Amino acid sequence: MTIEKGQPWGHSIAVPLTTRDVNSDWQLAQGGKEDIHILLGGDLHSTLGHPTGIKPGDTRTLVHIDAMKCTITDHSSSYSLLASATVEIGRWVSPFRPSRYIVATNGGLLDNRNIAPRAHPNDGVLDLMSIDASMPLRDRIRSRRRARTGAHLPHPNITIGRGESFTFVRQNERERLFIDRLLMKSWASVEIKVLADYWQVIV
């Protein structure tokens, strides 16, 4: 059950002997719903406060984390995979002609930048930050720096949204798609849907 306002998140458990240690968001996304995960790195690890020192037998908190189901279409074929933290389209700062930059985020953090301050990894929705193609390069550099504290908002060229699903169509051949920081080699469109309460994580 996703987190509710005013209610505690997760419950106490004794850390089992068998857990799945993961060092990145991409690695978490390969795990199953029945696995109990210990995060050692990645954006979600930062979102959860960098939990450390988790040992079998300890009493810790088990929380649920939403997943992001990504269905990628490439001309005549399509396939699906999971993301745990972020889906990026384009680049915040690009050496080429300025273009749009879109991030769908689960927990709100990307490379220690607080891009979506209202995000929570178990609220049953995805948070979206969009930068318009018209945003000047100087503003892009400044906003990326200010995002470490969430101070990039508000900005007339930055839009924040929330929803259970989003679909995006590739605008040009240079526009890249990254899922949990991993570059997808080829894509024409991507649909992103939230899967609530998907992973179990110890903090």
Buried (B, 14 or more C-beta within 10 A) or exposed (E): EBBEEEEEBBEEBEBEEEBBEBEBBBBBBBBEEEBBBBBBBBBBBBBBEEBEEBEEEEEBBBBBBBBBBBBBBBEEEBEEBBBBBBBBBBBBEBEEEBBBBBBBBBBBBBEEBBBBBEBBBBBBBBBBBBBBEEBEEEBBEBBBEBBBEBBBBEBEBBBBEEEEBBEBEBEEEEBBBBBBBBEBEEBBBBBBBBBBBBBBBBB
